[in-house]
């Protein structure tokens, strides 16, 4: 089954049953109005027993009639915009798998069930500009709605809706004046479903606090945590569908959360923070197996492409590709299984509870600047200690020490990123400098792991890594890469990190 995704930009208005239609030609840019088209629309809306989709202002319906019969999933976007995903009609009571999968991050295993039926008698007026360009669609809807769960209600009303096609914001503003002049008022409801439920419509998930330079330390860190939770939520469906960089993005958000809880854990209850860090570490590993295999596959593939033709025999190249592809597929399958478990869903719930009711200590209520600067300073000292410990070390121990430096640089980077709205440029600069260290040592660590895989493959194949081994050119190239990244790090290590 295939889905189609689009962004709809529309505004809704309430109109009395007797209100005459507006003069469409009075809308700026409208030169012609097509003959009206009448449609009878029947829609069944789905949600969980607890109306979790409604709380997130998400709409899922199966509609027949009109020009776009099928399943419609609408996700909130920016002002006046919603992302709409279409799927074929399929079975009346069975939500298409692709849509249900997109909603797992919200439904978390709860069944999707019919919660309302809405019949709409619609008259469509297509508004054209110059050269017959369709600027917008205006619809006049007479609506009869029946809610099924958790309460049973029946309502009737009339509403107007104008949706941009090729028009722009100026058309919206002009239409607003014309429609208001005709007696309509901006709708007090975001959707027909919300109006059908009336006072039974659940409150939206509350917005998290915003970080402010003169605000509290707790609010600043919770705001950053909320942004990472939103990132995980947004990327969840892409991870399940194999979208480019979705796994990398979710893993990064998971790491940012762990780093933030580590750097600023003293602002919160220790047990609550530690439990979250444990579960985030688990999620990071789940995502990491697929992501690391993907990175190594691309890295070693690039190395092989750089070698002269015939230097790496086809048999060796095939052995490498099979190994890395198998590792990636295994990691991806394990990741998908893990993202469907109660453990993952509990983690999401725990993160949301932490965001909505943060278990703060009194220190979190103090001004953000001095408190966060002191805690970020500890992350700087931690990185300096690991850099000092790594100085002069070589071989396996040196690689391990540099890996620790990389992890501490990453923690510092995330700790500084969390303070961008509080400390402004100094935090941005600190995060950028820490990222430089993290990036170059990330390349070094990738080289370490790549060499270990190549050595094992060589050992499995012919038991040696002599110059005549098919793996020798790749190993030599990786050793040179490691030397280059090590040299770049030495230059970075001489620069002193700024404090906040």
N, C-alpha and C positions, 0 to 999 in steps of 0.2 A: 504494500500500500504506500502511495506517495502523498506527502503533505506539501502545501504551498504556504509560504510565509509572506506577509505584507504588512505595511504600516498604514493604519487608517487615521486620518486627521479630521475630526468632526466636532460639531457643537450641537447640543440638544436644547430645545425650548418647550415650555408648556404652553398649550393653547386651549381655550375653551371650545366646546363643541360647536358653538355658533360663530367663532372667529373666522372672518373671511380670509382667503389666501392673500399673501402680500403681493405687491406689484413687483415681480421679479426683475423687470427691466430697469427698476430704480436702483438695483445693485450695481455698483461700479464695475464696468467691464462686460456685463451681460448684454448681449445684443439679440439673442434669440432663445426661445424656450421650446423644447421639443414637446410633441403631444404627450399628455400624461399617460402613464402605463399603470394599470391596476394589478395588484398581487394579493393573494391570500397566503399568509405565512403562519406555519405551525411550528413552534419551538418547544422542545423539552430541555430543561436546564438540569445539570448534574452537579452534585457536590457531595462531600462527606456528611456523616451524621452531625458532626460538629460545625458544619459550614466553614471549613478551613479555607476553601478557595475564596469565599466571600470576604473573609477577614483579610485576605491578601489582595482583594479587589481583582480577582481573576474570575473570568466567566467561561464556562464550558457548556455548550448547547449542541443539540442536534436539530436542524431546521429543515423543513421541507417547504416547497413553494418558492416563488421568486426566481432570481437569476443565479443564486449561489447556494442551492440546496447542498446540505452536507453537514459535517461536524465543524464547529467553529470554536477555537480556543483563543480567548482574548487576554493578553497580558498587559498590565499598565506600563506606560513609557512616560515620555515628557508631557508637558501640558498640551491638552487637546489631542494627544496621540495615544494610540494603543497598537501593540503588535498583535496581528491577527493571523492565526494558523488554520488552514483549511485541510480537511480530510474528507474522502468520499463518504456517502451515507452509511454504507455497511449495515450492521444490524441495529435495530432500534434501541436495545437496552445494553449493548456491549460497546463500551468506550474503545475506540481504536487504540491498539497497543502503542503506537508512536506518540499519541497524545497523552495516554496514561503514564508513559515513561517520562515524559517531560514534567509531569506533575508529581512524581514520586517524592521529590524533595519537600513537597508540601503535604501530600496525603500520607506518606510514610506507612504504606500498607493498608490504610483504611479504605473501605469500599466506596466507590463512587456510585451514587444512586440518584434517581430523579427527585428533584426538590421543587420544581415548578413547571407549569405549562402556560405558555403565552401564545394567544392568537392575535395576529396583527392584520388589519385590513389596510393595506398600504397603497398610496398613490405616489408614483415617482415622477418628478419633474426634472428633466435634465437641462442644465443651464449652460448655454454655449456663448463663447466670445467670438472674436474676429476669426475668420477662416474656419469657422465651425469647430473650433477647439472646445472640448468639454471642460468647463471650469469647475463645476461642482454638481453634485446630485442633491436635490432637495426632496425630502419625503414627508408626506402628511400621513401620520399613523393614527389609526383608531385601534386601541389596544384593550383586550380582555385577558386578564391574568388570573391564574389560580395557583396558590402555593400549596404544596403537598407535605412539606416537612420543614421545620418541626411543628409548624402550625398550619391550619388550613384556612385560607382567606381567598376572597374573590374581589377583584377591583376592575374598574374600567376608567380609561382616560384617553386623552388625545395629546399627541406630542408632534413637534416638528424636529427635523434633523437635517443639517446641511453638512455634507462631507466633501472635502476638497478632492478634486481629481487632478486638474492642471492649474488650478487657481492658487493664490498665495494668501498671506496673512491680511493683505489689504482688502481682499474680497471678503474675508471673514468679518473684518471691522465694518465694512459697508453693509454687509448682510445683517449684521447685528443691529444696526440703526434701522434698517428697513423692516426687519421682523419685529423689533420692539415697537416701531411706529404702528404696525398692524395689530398690536395688542398682545403679542407673545412675550413671555418672560423667560430668562435663562432657567433651565431645568434645575430643580433642587436635588436631583438624583443623578448619580453617575451612569445608571443603566436602567433598562426596563425591569430587570430582576430586582434591583434595589427598591424601585418604586412598588413593585408587587409585594415585597415583604413589609414595607412601611416601617413601623416601629420595631418589628421583629428582625430587621436587618442588623447584623452584628457590627460592632465597632471595628474599625480598621486596626491592624497591628500598629501600635504607637511608634512614632518616629523617635529614634535615639537622640540623646542630647548632642549638641554641637560643641566642638572644641572652640574655646575662646581664650585669647591671650590673658585676659583678666579673670577667666573662670577658674573652676576647681581642677585639681590634678586628676581626680577621679573621672570627671566629665570628659576631659581631654582623652584619656586612655580608653574609656568606654566608647567614645565616638570612633576611635580608630578600630577597636575591636568590632564594632557594629559594621564598619565598612568592609572588613574582611569576611564577616559572616554573610553579608550581602553578596560578596564576590563568589563565595562557595555556592550559595543558593543559585546565583545566576549561571554559573558554569556547570552545575550538576547535570543538566540535560545534555549539554555539549559533550561532557565526558562520556556519558552513556552512548552517545551517537557517534563517537569517534571524531569529533570536530577538531580541526587543527588547533594546537596549543591549549586545548581545554584542560587536559591533564596537568600540563605544566602550570597553567594559571591557578588551578585549584590547589595543587601542591604548594605553590608559592604563598597563597593565602593561608594555608594551614601552617606553614612555617612562620609566617608573620605573626599569627596568633600565638604560637608557642614562644617565639622570641619576646613578644610584648608581655606575655604573662610571666616570663622569666625576669625580664628587666624591671617590670613595674609590679611584681607580685606582692611587694610589701604594702601596696595600697589596698589589698584585698585579703579576704579570709584565706589562710594558707591551704587548708584542706580543699576548698572549692577550686582554687587555682591549680593545685597539684593534680587533682582528678582530671581536670580539663587537659592539662599538659600531657598526662599519660594517654588519654584517648586521642589527642591530636597527634601524638607520636605514632600511635598505631595507624591512624589514617594516613599520615605522611609515608609510612612504610608501605602501606597498601598501594598508594599512588606511585610511590617511588620505584617499585619493581618494574612497572610498565614504562615509566618515564626514563629510568636509567637505561633500560634495554633499548629504548628508542634512541636515546642520545648516542649510545655506543654503536648502534647499528649505523647511524648516520655518520659518526666520526670515522669508524673504520672503513666504511664504504667510501668516504671522501679520500682516505689514505690510499685505498686500492686504486681509485680513479687517477690519483696523482702519479702512480708508478708507470714507468715505460711499459708499453705493450709486451706481454710475454714474461715480464719479470716475476709476476705472481701467477703461478699456474692456475688454470681453470678449476682444477680439483681443489686447490687450497681456497680459492675465492668462494667456491660453492660450499665448502665446509664451514667457512666463516659466516656466510649468509644464512645457512641453515641453522647454525648455532644461535645467532642473534635474533633471527626471526622467531625461532622456537621460544626463546626467552621472552621476547616481547609478547607473543600471543599468550603464553602461559601467564605472564604478569597481568595482561589486560583482562583475561578471563577471570582470574582471581580477584582483580579489582572490581569487576562488575558484580561478582557474587557478594563481595563485601559491602558494596553500596546498596545492596538489597536486604541487608541484615538489620535486625533490631538494634544491634550495637551502633551502627551508623546513625540510625534514626534517633536513638537516645542521645548520641553526641550532639546532633543538631538541636534537640530540645534543650540540652544542658547549656549549649552556647546561647540560645535565645533567652533562657532564664537568667543567665549571667548578664546578658545585655540589658534585659528589661528590669531586672531587680538586682543590680550588682552588689555583691557582698562586701561592701567597702569598709575599711577601717577609718578611724577619725582623721588620719593623715591625708586621706583622699579628698577630704573637704577643704584642705588648705589651697592657697593660690598655686596655680599650675606651674608658673615659671620656676620658682626656687626649688620646689619639690622634684619636679621632673628633671631639672638640670643636675641635681645631685645624684639621682638614680641613673641617669644616662652617663654621668661621670664614672660610675662603677663599671659600666659596660666598656668604657674606654680603657680603664685600668685593667680589666680582664683581658682585653685584646693585647695590651702592651705586655702583660705577663706571658701570654702564650707566644708572642713574638720573641721575647727574650729567651724563652725556653727552647725555641726552635733554632735560634742563632747558632751556627756552626755545626749543626747536626747533619749527617749525611745518611745515605742508604735507606733502608726500611724505616729506621727510627726517624730519620729526617722527613720522610714522606708522611709519617703519622703525625709528627709535630706540625708540619705545614697544614695538614688536614684540620688540626685543632685550631690553628690560626684562622683558617677559612671559616670554620663554624663560628668562632667568636666575632669575626668581621661581619658575618651575616647577621648575628644577633644585634650587633651595634648598629648596622645599617637599618634594620627594622625598628630598633628602639628610637633612632633619630627620625625616621620617616613618620613615626607616630606623633612627633612633636612639630611637624611642619606648620600647623596652624597656630602653634603656641610660640615657638621660638623663631619662626620665619626663616630668613636666609641662613643663619648659623646652623639650624637643624638640617636644612637642605644640603648645605656644604658638607656637613659631617656625614650625612647619609651617602652622598656622592663619593666621598673619599673612602669610606668603608666599603662601598660597592666595588670600587676599583680593586681593592685587595681581594675581596671575595671572588671577583670575576677571574682575575689572573690565577688565583689558587684553585678555582674551580676547574680551569683548563688543566692545571697541573694534576689535580686529582683524577680527572677524566683520563689523563695520560697514564697514571698509575694503574687504574682499573683496566684500561685497554691493554697495557703491557701484560698484566696478569692473565687476561683471557688469551692473548696471543701465545704466551708461554705455555699455557695449559694445552691449547690446541696443538702446538708444535710437539709437546711431549706425548700427547695422545696419538699423533700421526706418525712421527718417526723417531721420537725419543731424543731429539737433539735440536739445538738452535744454532748450528754451525752456519758459516757464511753461505753454504750451498742449500740451506733449508729454505723452502718456499715462504716461510714466515719471517726470515731474517730481514728482508727489506722493510717490512712493516714495523718490526721491532726497532730497527735503526731509526726510522722516521719518528716513531713515538718517543724514543730516547732524546732525539733532537728537540722535539716539541717540549718535553719536560725540562730540558736544559734552558730553552728559551723562556718558558714561563717562570722558571726559577730565577733567572736573571732579571726579568721584569719585576718580579716581586721584591728582589733585593733593593732595587731603586725606590720602590714605593715604601719599603720599610724604613728608609732613612728620613722620610717626611713625617713631621709630627702632626698628629691629628688635632684639629681644633676642638676646644671645649665649648659648652653652651653658656 
